[in-house]
Amino acid sequence: MKLIKYSLHTGKENMQIDSDLLENAILNKSSEPVFRLYGWSPKCVSLGRNQSEISTASGIDIVRRITGGRALLHDNEVTYSYISPISVIPDGESVIQSYKYISGFLINFFKTLNIELDFGGEKKGASSHDYCMLISTGADVCYKGRKIIGSAQCRKQGYLLQHGSILFDYDKELLENLFNENVSANSICTINEILPDLSREDFVKKFEEFITNEL
């Protein structure tokens, strides 16, 4: 697996980089998965591929993902992307199983921080929530029943791209103003809440060391 170390980009740049990584893997018929860590500057709302447009506050970028799912505010988080041939993932033809395989890698990293994560509840029917982190399915990653990592996936010509938001902290007032809905601490959790003394920089460093040791 190839590691692309953490870097900051605009929303448009981040989505273009992920898209280019997928297209290059397809073009070169790559057999090696790619794992990338990144952040967003300035903060940005990303919309799922088929999601309707929403209005955002002044100064907040908006971009559309090539993956599905609901809207996300990318602010105080660490984002990952994973690009791979579907064939290298056990039972990879199953979308749910591929989510769980990739998310299992994330769960194993969190174990090194003495944080036990697991998968959310079974997928439910349609929800009125626009904010992705308020919706938990059987493939999402949670801490004690509260969602901490929201992921989305797309597939093309035998390859997949999965990327996701790992919440480090969040601005409750901003989220509620953006999505016009209550953001409850009963639904979502953050790294800062679990490990308040761990900086985002140290979190990224530990994550990169973990990935490097897995190579």
C-alpha positions as CSV (number, residue, x, y, z in Angstrom):
1,M,0.0,0.0,0.0
2,K,1.3,3.5,-0.9
3,L,0.9,6.3,1.7
4,I,0.3,9.9,0.6
5,K,1.1,12.0,3.7
6,Y,-1.1,14.6,5.2
7,S,-1.4,17.9,3.4
8,L,-3.9,20.8,3.3
9,H,-5.8,21.8,0.2
10,T,-9.0,23.6,-0.9
11,G,-12.1,21.5,-1.3
12,K,-11.9,21.6,-5.1
13,E,-8.2,20.5,-5.0
14,N,-8.9,17.7,-2.6
15,M,-11.7,16.3,-4.7
16,Q,-9.6,16.6,-7.8
17,I,-6.7,14.8,-6.2
18,D,-8.9,11.9,-5.1
19,S,-10.5,11.7,-8.6
20,D,-7.1,11.8,-10.3
21,L,-5.8,9.0,-8.0
22,L,-8.7,6.8,-9.0
23,E,-8.3,7.6,-12.7
24,N,-4.6,7.0,-12.6
25,A,-5.1,3.6,-10.9
26,I,-7.5,2.6,-13.6
27,L,-5.3,3.9,-16.4
28,N,-2.2,2.2,-15.1
29,K,-4.0,-1.0,-14.0
30,S,-2.4,-0.6,-10.6
31,S,-2.6,-3.5,-8.1
32,E,-1.3,-1.4,-5.2
33,P,-3.8,0.3,-2.9
34,V,-3.2,4.0,-2.1
35,F,-4.0,5.6,1.3
36,R,-4.1,9.3,1.6
37,L,-4.5,11.7,4.6
38,Y,-5.5,15.3,4.1
39,G,-7.1,18.4,5.5
40,W,-9.2,21.4,4.2
41,S,-8.3,25.0,4.0
42,P,-10.5,26.9,4.0
43,K,-13.4,25.0,5.6
44,C,-15.7,23.5,3.0
45,V,-19.0,21.7,2.6
46,S,-18.9,18.7,0.3
47,L,-22.1,17.4,-1.3
48,G,-22.8,13.8,-2.3
49,R,-22.8,13.0,-6.0
50,N,-26.6,13.0,-6.3
51,Q,-27.5,15.4,-3.4
52,S,-29.4,18.6,-4.0
53,E,-27.6,21.9,-3.7
54,I,-27.7,23.7,-0.3
55,S,-26.9,27.2,0.7
56,T,-23.8,27.9,2.8
57,A,-22.6,30.8,4.9
58,S,-20.4,33.4,3.4
59,G,-16.7,32.3,3.3
60,I,-17.5,28.6,3.3
61,D,-16.6,26.8,0.1
62,I,-18.8,24.2,-1.4
63,V,-17.8,21.2,-3.6
64,R,-19.4,18.1,-5.0
65,R,-17.9,14.7,-4.3
66,I,-17.7,11.8,-6.9
67,T,-19.0,9.6,-4.1
68,G,-22.6,9.4,-2.7
69,G,-24.0,10.2,0.7
70,R,-25.1,13.4,2.4
71,A,-23.4,16.7,3.0
72,L,-20.4,17.1,5.3
73,L,-18.7,20.2,6.7
74,H,-15.0,19.7,6.5
75,D,-13.5,21.8,9.2
76,N,-11.7,20.4,12.3
77,E,-11.2,16.9,11.0
78,V,-8.7,14.5,9.4
79,T,-9.8,13.1,6.1
80,Y,-8.7,9.8,4.5
81,S,-9.0,8.3,1.0
82,Y,-8.4,4.7,-0.1
83,I,-8.1,3.8,-3.7
84,S,-7.8,0.1,-4.6
85,P,-8.7,-2.6,-7.1
86,I,-11.9,-4.2,-5.9
87,S,-10.3,-7.6,-6.5
88,V,-7.8,-7.2,-3.6
89,I,-10.5,-6.8,-1.0
90,P,-12.0,-10.0,0.4
91,D,-15.6,-10.1,-0.8
92,G,-15.0,-6.8,-2.4
93,E,-17.9,-7.1,-4.8
94,S,-20.1,-6.5,-1.7
95,V,-20.2,-2.8,-1.0
96,I,-20.9,-3.3,2.7
97,Q,-18.1,-5.8,3.0
98,S,-15.6,-3.5,1.3
99,Y,-16.7,-0.7,3.6
100,K,-16.1,-2.9,6.6
101,Y,-12.7,-4.1,5.3
102,I,-11.4,-0.6,4.8
103,S,-13.0,0.7,8.1
104,G,-11.4,-2.3,9.9
105,F,-8.1,-0.7,9.0
106,L,-9.2,2.5,10.7
107,I,-10.5,0.6,13.7
108,N,-7.1,-1.2,14.1
109,F,-5.3,2.2,14.2
110,F,-7.6,3.5,16.9
111,K,-6.8,0.5,19.0
112,T,-3.2,1.8,19.1
113,L,-4.7,4.9,20.8
114,N,-6.6,2.7,23.3
115,I,-9.9,3.7,21.6
116,E,-12.3,0.9,20.8
117,L,-14.5,1.6,17.8
118,D,-17.1,-0.6,16.2
119,F,-19.7,-0.5,13.4
120,G,-22.9,1.4,13.6
121,G,-26.4,0.0,13.6
122,E,-28.1,-1.7,10.6
123,K,-28.9,0.6,7.7
124,K,-32.3,2.2,8.1
125,G,-34.7,3.8,5.7
126,A,-34.7,7.3,4.3
127,S,-33.8,10.1,6.7
128,S,-34.6,13.8,6.6
129,H,-31.1,14.7,7.8
130,D,-28.9,16.5,5.4
131,Y,-25.8,16.3,7.6
132,C,-24.1,13.0,7.0
133,M,-22.7,12.5,10.5
134,L,-26.3,12.3,11.9
135,I,-27.0,9.1,9.9
136,S,-25.4,5.9,11.0
137,T,-25.5,2.6,9.0
138,G,-24.0,-0.8,9.5
139,A,-20.9,0.2,7.7
140,D,-20.2,3.4,9.6
141,V,-17.6,3.6,12.5
142,C,-18.8,4.6,15.9
143,Y,-17.6,5.1,19.5
144,K,-20.0,3.7,22.0
145,G,-22.9,4.1,19.5
146,R,-22.0,7.6,18.4
147,K,-20.7,8.2,14.9
148,I,-17.0,9.3,14.7
149,I,-16.1,8.5,11.1
150,G,-18.4,9.1,8.1
151,S,-17.4,7.5,4.8
152,A,-18.6,7.4,1.2
153,Q,-17.6,5.2,-1.8
154,C,-17.7,5.1,-5.6
155,R,-16.7,2.3,-8.0
156,K,-15.4,2.5,-11.6
157,Q,-14.0,-0.1,-13.9
158,G,-13.0,-2.6,-11.2
159,Y,-11.6,0.0,-8.8
160,L,-13.0,1.8,-5.8
161,L,-12.5,5.1,-4.0
162,Q,-13.5,5.4,-0.4
163,H,-12.9,8.6,1.5
164,G,-14.1,9.7,4.9
165,S,-14.2,12.3,7.6
166,I,-12.6,11.5,11.0
167,L,-14.1,14.1,13.4
168,F,-11.5,15.8,15.5
169,D,-13.8,18.4,16.8
170,Y,-16.8,20.4,15.5
171,D,-18.5,23.8,15.8
172,K,-22.1,22.9,16.9
173,E,-23.5,26.4,16.2
174,L,-22.0,26.5,12.7
175,L,-23.3,23.0,11.9
176,E,-26.8,23.8,13.1
177,N,-26.9,27.0,11.1
178,L,-25.6,25.3,7.9
179,F,-28.0,22.3,8.0
180,N,-30.9,23.8,10.0
181,E,-31.1,20.9,12.3
182,N,-30.1,19.9,15.8
183,V,-26.7,18.4,16.2
184,S,-26.8,16.2,19.2
185,A,-23.8,14.9,21.2
186,N,-25.8,11.7,21.5
187,S,-25.3,11.1,17.8
188,I,-21.7,12.1,17.1
189,C,-18.4,11.9,18.8
190,T,-15.0,13.5,18.3
191,I,-11.3,12.6,18.9
192,N,-11.0,15.7,21.1
193,E,-13.8,14.5,23.4
194,I,-12.1,11.1,23.9
195,L,-8.5,12.2,24.0
196,P,-8.5,16.0,24.8
197,D,-4.7,16.1,25.2
198,L,-4.0,14.7,21.7
199,S,-3.3,17.4,19.1
200,R,-4.4,17.0,15.5
201,E,-0.8,17.1,14.5
202,D,0.2,14.3,16.8
203,F,-2.9,12.3,15.7
204,V,-1.8,12.6,12.1
205,K,1.8,11.6,13.0
206,K,0.6,8.5,14.8
207,F,-1.7,7.6,11.9
208,E,1.1,7.9,9.4
209,E,3.4,5.8,11.5
210,F,0.8,3.2,11.8
211,I,0.2,3.1,8.0
212,T,4.0,3.0,7.4
213,N,4.3,0.0,9.7
214,E,1.5,-1.7,7.8
215,L,3.2,-1.3,4.4
